[in-house]
């Protein structure tokens, strides 16, 4: 399945939706999704993973890169609607220390 990345900005919030696999294959699309805030920063980013069927370590690395590049606090980036196996992997990697995981 081909992965699809989409984003929508509403005021001070950016929501990014990942459909399919969250891995290195979406690198450029993922960066494009949050590059729209380069000139006009947002306070919160929500990453909707409800339609993401898989995340590997490269997907986790993309999340950490986003946090670093946008210099955001842990409380301002939320990983929303994670499937149980993705949520378990995020907790196992201790990424709940860097993101809100729901």
Secondary structure, DSSP 8 states (H G I E B T S, - for coil): ---EEEEEEETTEEEEEEEEEESGGGHHHHHHHHHTTSSS--SEEEEEEEEEEEE-HHHHHHHHHHHHHHT--GGGEEEES--HHHHHHHHHTTGGGTSEE-
